[in-house]
Amino acid sequence: MNFDCVKNSLGRLVPREVPGLGPLAPYAGAYSRLDGSYVWTPAARQHRVPAPSTNKVASSLREAIERSGLQDGMTISFHHHLRNGDAVVGIVLSELERMGIRDITLAPSSLGDSHDCVADAIRKGFVTRLNTSGVRGEVGKAITNGLLAAPAVIRSHGGRARAIEEGSLHIDVAFLAAPACDRLGNMTGSAGKTACGSMGYAIHDAKYADHVIAVTDNLVAYPLSPRISVPQYLVDQVVVVDSIGDPSKIATGATRITRDPVQLRIAELAFKLIRSSGYIKEDCSFQTGGGGPSLAVARFVRDYMKAENITGSYCVGGITGYMADMLKDGLFRSLFDVQSFDAAVTSSIAGNPYHMEADVSWYANPFNKGCLVNDLDVVVLAALDVDVDFNVDVLTGHDGVLRGASGGHSDTAAGAKLSVITIPSMRNGVPSIRERVQTVVTPGETVDVIVTEKGIAINPLREDLLAKAKDAGLPVKDIRQLKAEIEKTTGLPDEVNFTDEIVGLVEYRDGTIIDSIRKVK
Amino acid sequence: MNSIRGKDRPRRSLLYIPGNNPGMLQNCSIYGSDGVLLDLEDSISISEKDSARKLVKHALMALDFGSVECIVRINGRDTPYFEADLAEIIPAAPDAIRLPKVDSAEDVIEADRIITRIETECSLESGTVGIQAMLETARAIVNVNSIAAASPRLVGLTLGGQDLAADLGIKATKGGLELLFAKSAVVIAAKAFGLQAFDTVYTDVADLEGLAEAAALSVSLGFTGKAAIHPSQISVIHAAFAPSEKEVGKATKIVAAAREAEKRGLGVIAVDGKMIDAPVVAQAARTLELARLAGMEVPEL
């Protein structure tokens, strides 16, 4: 697939137009549509009004699909709250294959380790287009090897919410896995043996898809109570299946803090940098993930807040049991939970009124009237690679194959007053600071600090942070100096060879195209 | 001999790193310890002795340890690896070697003789590589004073707690109070001969509170440093060596008064109406140095 391309403001070649996607705007700066003057025009929506007597419970998945009016060439969506235990994508794709439905556009909120079935569907040819936040395993290879009919579109969580709401990503049928559901389609993720906590992505798809099918293995008496995540008035049908997923991979125990000394060192440095910034104070807001050094940073922050008697306002994002404990300990007044990272969260979200379920538009859609990330003080993020311009790649592996997720990375980096990237200086002997990342997901303009175990690099745009970090005696280095130090050990790896063929697009949260993904030679 | 040069550098924490683990060697200088102990002895199995020796040699030559002191614990004089270790390691010029199983002055003198020869052969400045002597037997404790006096190359004495307890036929406890006499003997001999004294490791990596107590004991006995076996132990050890605000305040007054007395040519120093002796001034200066190392605010004097 070769397109008429133009250089965006980061110097990346991106298509002006792609058949099926229409004209595309090149990225022009992280805040170019956020100066207060941009007018957003969401598409008008319509749906057929069901008769009040309709029995929503379909006798089978096939019947539900038939009744939904799903046809060749349509777009279907899923949520990824069931983590690596999800079975619903696979069940639905198998049924669609058996029904002979072709040319499907898949638009899940993200894909994980349990979704090699999507790669099969792409190879068999009945899934031809893909919109997602993340990919793993075989799906990444399928995209990078150019097996789709059109470039895959990678969006951030906030960007996907925006695209769905405005209609540039139109969902015909949403298949929403429901750990607990009643006969009229009230759903929640905080009950049942496959409980997954928040259903923040599902809520949004339910609001904007033309047709919504709840897929459950736990049909409860009407009305589902006491907690409803997706209300019945958004749901067309309910299907009962044997199992929506593997509880052992959904209801995972509390995410543990890493014991890896290098990760802990990175976390300690990141925390000291955050402390020096002065952002951790009364009423502060904070976001961190569950992987790598993130949770260890949270532990340092917790200990500091306890010692200094600081109460924060809120934590947001993917929520771990650790954050739920911080809420219980009174260190933050509230949690906004878009996606629960471990089952340790479930009892908190079900029982603590200050642990609030938030939909993904509320979380990060840059074009609504004020999303949660806009008011964040501090976010701690991971990365696969960074470059000397502070651009971040969370998608591309060292072999050039897609193996990551855009997630809320660019949303939170743009929104937070302080965005901190934690990254080991090298992985398997390959240095993590590049001259130029392969795929820009989060632009350097929105990244304030990069923390490695070998030192801290601060974006020259943030002279204030630089001065504070130096005052605190932290090992601050120019990013090129840090890069050179790392390369003294690693040397420079050979570049991966790519063809010119564009197999994927990275859409920035505001709908502009920030980078193109190319086929590996 | 310029082993004197590094004699007084701070060595509050010395982190043991197995010499056969490239990943750990490569990262050993990032954890904030004052020094690292690259180990060829107890953490290396017999089948790995040769490869670890080579790896440590190359690590010394290739890696940038920054301001972190680099010490290699070689195998003892009673082993077949002793001379090979020295022959391979000394040309790579570590800051010091830690010599285990030192029973008598002879052990130190023999190591010194070999090191001196290799330094000459390699055109290294004489005294480049220091020696830390490790006392791990009852006999060593009996000979501690002559060991401390054995070589100008010595920078410090240390205890091997586990082996010493075994030699004494007693049970080593986490707190290590049963080795009180040996610990004090090492400290006093070290101080008498201008050396540093390092306490033995705290073996329970998960118990940082127990380590804090043990490190506090090390400090109270007069040790100048303590070995660590996990990066998480470093900050706990450093905290034990950090003086209190009150101590820093008092030390500041004493050092300021001493400076003032010197400037005015006075022989007698008084603080708050009390006479102050020279050793107290020296101790106050050490307190301020430890405060600076701990990142505390110390007024410029």
Interface residues (C-beta under 8 A of the other chain):
Chain A: P261 V262 L264 R265 E453 K454 G473 E485 K488 T489
Chain B: Q26 N27 I30 Y31 A62 L63 D64 H230 P231 S232 G295
